[in-house]
Amino acid sequence: MEDSAATNPITLSVLVPARNEEASLGDCLASLTAQSEDGWQLGTDWELIVINDGSTDATRAIAAGYAGVTVLDAAAPPKGWTGKANALWTGTKVAQGAWLLFTDADTVHEPGNLRRALHEAEKYKAAMLSYSPRQIVSGFWQRALMPLVFSELALAYPPAKVSDPESRLAAANGQFLLVERDAYFKLGGHEAVAASVLEDVDLAFLFKRRKLGLRFRYAPDALSTRMYRSFGQMWEGWTKNLALLFANPLVLAAWRLLDLGLLILLPLLALYFAAPLSPATPWITARLVLLLIWARTLWRIYRRVARSHFPALDVALSIFGLPLFAVLLIRSWFHHTVKKRVIWKGRDYESRPR
C-alpha cells in the first residue's frame, strides 16, 4: 500500500466515507469535483474515492453519478472496528495519492480548497492538517446548543496549543483531515484506531506523540458543514462524542447548570422581590444591583460562547441551550461509563474510553 504512490503522479487522494448520506453527499461531491475547474485535474493530479458503508438509501447511486469518482463498497466492519474506520481503511488500500484527505459526506468545500490545504501543510511542515469548518445549523435547538459545544471545544483544544509541537495537547476534526501518506501508514492508519468512535482525535494523538507535525485551525475559508439534519441526529451524535471530548463531563455539566441556575434564574427571582437598600439612597436599590449582576453574567456567558465563531444571534440564544448541553454531557458520560455502549448510524459500539 505504501509503495503504490511512488510510481503514480497523483498528489492527493480524497476519501469520503458515506453511510446513508443521500441528503448531503450530492453537495459535497459537487464542491469537490469543482476543484478541477482551475486546471488541477481529477484523475490526473488527484483522485476522489467514495466508500459506501452499507447504505440502504440512494447514497451509492448519487456517488456513481459523478464522473471521475471511484465508488467502493466497504464490507461489514470486523468485530472491534467502527464503520467509519473500516470504510476509510478500505479506501486507503486503493488510494494512490502522496497525501490522503479524509472528509465527511456533509462537508462543502470552497473553490481551490484542496490545493491551498496542501500548500499549507507543506508550509508548516505538518504531516497532519485538520480544519474545523464553519458550522451550518437550522432550527432553534441546533442554534442554541451548537455554539455552546464549539465554544467549550475551543477552550479545551485551543488551536495554537494543538499546533504547538512543544504541547502534548492534540485534536483534529474528521470533517477535514489531511495526512501525509507515509506517516499515516507508519503509524498504522485507521487500523491503529479501529475501535475508536473518536478516531480523528485519536489519530491526532498518534501524530503528536511521534512529533510528525500537527496543524489545526478554524477554517471558514476552506469549508462548511451541516453536521445534523434533525434533533435526533444531534442527540445521538453528541451522546457519542461529548464524554470523550471533555476530560470531566460531569463537572462541566455542573458548571453550566450553575450558569443557568445561580447566575441567571436566581438573580432574576431576587430582582423581582428585592427591597430598597437604604431609605437614604432610594435611587440605589437591590433591584439595580442585581440587574447589574445579571447583565454581567449574561455578558460573561456571551463572551465565552462567542469563541465558537457562530453568528451573534446564535451565541445569544445559547443561554437557552444550557440545560440541553448539561443533559447531553451527563447522558454521554452515562453511556460511556455505565452502559459502556454507544449507538451511531444504526450500529451499536462498545465504548473504549481514551
N, C-alpha and C positions, 0 to 999 in steps of 0.2 A: 504493500500500500504506500509506504513512504517513498518508494523509488519511482512510482508512476509519474510524478510531476517532473522528474529530472529530464525526461525525454519529451515532454509536452510543453509547448509555449504558453499554455493557459496560465494567466496570472492569478485568477480568482475563481473559486467555486462558491456559489451562493446556495445554501441548503435551507429549504423551508419545510419543516415538519408540519403535517396538516391532518387533523382528526376532526371530521365533521365541521369544516370551516367554510361551507358554501356561502355564508353571509359575508365573509371577509376576504376570501382568497383572491377573488377577481380584482379588487382594488390593489391588493398587494402585488400581484403579478403584473398588472398594468404599469404600476410605478417602477417595477424592476426592469421589465423589458424595455421601457422607455429610456433606460440608462444608456442604451446603444445609439441613441439619436445623435450624440455628439461625436461619432466616429469610433467609439470604443465598441467593437462588435461582439454581440452574443454568439457564442460558438467558435469564435476565433481567438478573442482576447480573454473571454470569461465564459463561464457556464452557469446555468440555472437549473437546480435539481429540486423537485418537489417530492417529498416522501409521504405517500399516502399511508396513514397509520390506522388502518382498519375502519375507514369511514363508511358510514351507511347512508350518506346523503350524496349530493352531486359534486363533492369535493374533487374526486378523481377526474370526472368529466370536465370540470372547469379548468383544471390544470392542463389536461390533454388538449384543450382548445387553444393554447398559446403556442405559437410557432417557436421552435428552438428550445422549448422547455423539456427536460428529461423528467419523466414521471416514473418513480419506483414504488413498489408496494412492499412495505415492511411486514415481515412475519409477526405473528403474535409475540409480544415480549416474553423472553425466557423468565423463569422464576428468579426473582431478585432484581429484575430490571423494571424501570418505569417505561411507559410507552414512548415518551419523548426521547429519552436517552437511547432506546433501542432504534427508534426511527433515524436519529441523527448518526448513530454508529453505522447503520445500514447505508446511509448516504455517503459517509466518508470513505467507505470501502471502494466506491467507484469514482469519487471526486478526484480531479486531476490538478487542481489549482495549487500554486505555491502558497496561497493564502486561502483560508476557509472562513466564510461568513455564515454564521447561524442566525437566522432571523425568523420571527414568528409570522404566521399567516395573517395576523391582524395589524401588521405594520404597513405604512405607506411611506415610500422613500422619495425624498426631494431629488430633482434633477442633478446629476453629477455626483450624487452622494457616495457611490461606491469608489470611484477613483480618488475623491477627496479623502475618504477614510484610509485608503492605502497610503496616500502621501502622509497623512497624519501619523499613522503607525510607524512609518519609516523615519519621519522627522524626529519623533520622540523615542525611537528605538524600543518600541513596545511590541512584544510578541503577542500580547492580547490588548485589544482596544474594544471598549464597550461603551455604548451610548445609552443614556436614559432619554427616551423620546418625549416629545410633547404629548400629553395625555388628552384624549378626546373623551368627554363624558356627556351623558344625557340623563335627564330625569333628576328629581330632587335628591334622592338618596345617594346617587353617584356624585353629584356636585357637592354634597355635604360631607361625604366620607373620604373620597379620594384625596382631596387636599390634605386632610389630617394624616393619612397614611404616608403620603410622599413627603410631608414636612418632617415626620418622625424619621423616615429613611434618610433624609438629608442631614439630620442631626446625628444619626447613628453611623452613617457612612459618608463623611464629608469627602467630596471628590478629590480635594487637594491631598488629604491623608491617604486615601486609597491609591492615588497615583504616586505617592512618595515612596521610593524604594527603601527608605530607612524606617518606614512604618510597617507594622505587621498587619494592619487592617487591610482587608481585601473585600471587594464586591464587584459584581458585574450584573448586567441586565440581559437576560436571554433573548430579549426582543431585538437586540443588535449586539452580536458577539463575534468579533473578528480575531482570528488566531493565525499565527504562523504555522504552517503545516508541520514542519519538522518538530517544532517544540510541542505541538499538540500530541503527536504520536509518541514522542519520547516520554511524555507524562502518562500515557495510557489512554488518552482521549476520553470519550464518554464511557468507555468500559470501566475506567477508574472511578466514575461517579454513577455507576449503573443504577444503584438503588436509591439515589437521592431525588427527592421531589423538589429540591432547590439546586439543581445541577449547575446552574450558571454561577452561583456564588461559590459552590464547592470547586468548580474548575478554576475560578479566580484564585482561590486559596492555594491550589496546586502551583499555579504560575508564580504567585507571590513568594511562596516558600522557596522555590528554586531560583528566585531573583531573575526571572526571564524578561521582566519589563511589563508592567501593567499600567494602562491609562484608562481612566473612567471619567466621563463628564456628562452633564446635562446638554442635550444636543437638539434643540428645536429646529436648528438649521438643517438637520440631517434627515429626520423622520418623525412621524407621529404614529400614534396607535390608539385604537379603541379596544381596551382590554376586555371589557364586559358589555354585553348587549342586553342584559337583564339583571334584576336584583338577585335572582337565584344564582347566576353565574358568579356575581361578585361575592355573594355569601360563601359559596363553595370555594372560590379561588383564594380569598383571604383566610379562610379557615385552614386551608392547606399551607399557607406561607407564613402567617404572622408570627407564630411561636418560634419559627426557625430564623426569622429575620431579626428578632429582638431578643437580647440575652435574658431579660426579666419581664416577660409579657404581663404577668400578674401585677407587678409593681407599676408598670406603665399604665395598665388599666386603672389602677387605684388613683394614680396622679390625674388622669383625665377625668375620672369621676369626681375628684376633688375640685377640679376646674369647674365642672358643671354644678356641683352642689354648693360647697362652701364659698367659692369665689364668684358665683353667679346667682344661683337661686336664693341662697340665704341672705345676701346683701339686699336683694330686691324685696324680700319679705320684711326685713328690718327697716328698709326705707319706707315702706308703707305705714308701719306702726310707730315710727320714730317721733320723739317729742323734742322741743327746743332744748339746746344745750344749756342756755342761761337766759333768764329774763333780761339781763343787762345787755345782751347782744342778740336781739331777736332775729337779726338778719343771718346769723350763723346758726344753722340747725343741724341736727344729726342727719336729717334727710340730705342736706347738701353734702356733708362729709361722706355719707355712704354712696351718694351719687358719684362723687369723685372716685371713690374706691372701685365702684362698679365699672366706671368708664375706663379706669386704669387697667382693670383686669381684662376687660374686653380688648383693649389695645395691645396688652401683652400677648394674649392668645392670637390676635390677628397678626402681629409681627412674627410670631413663631410659625404660624401656618403659612405665611407669605413665602417662606423658604421653599414651598412646594412648586413655585412658578406657575400656579394656577391663576386664572383671572381674578380680579379683586372681588367680584360678586361671589364667586365660588368660595373664596377664602372667608368672606363674611358669613356665608351660610354654614361654614364648618362647625360653628358652635352647636348647631342642631344635630351634627353627626357625632358629637362626643359620646352619647350613650351607646350608639351602634358600634363605634370603634372599640369601646371598652368591652362590650359583649363579644365582639369578634375575637379580641385578644384572649379573653377567658375561654371562649369556645375552642380556639385554636390550641391553646395550652392543654385543654381537657382531651382533645383528640390525639395530640401527640404524646402526652404524658400519661394519661389514664387509659384511654381506649387503645392507644398505640396503633391507630389506623386512620387513614385519611382517604377521601374519595375525590377523584378528579376525572372528569370526562368519562364517567361510566366505569371507571376502574378503581378497585379497592387496593390501596397500597399499605404495606406495613411501614409504620413510622420508624425512622432511624435517625434520631436527633444528632446534630453535628457536635 
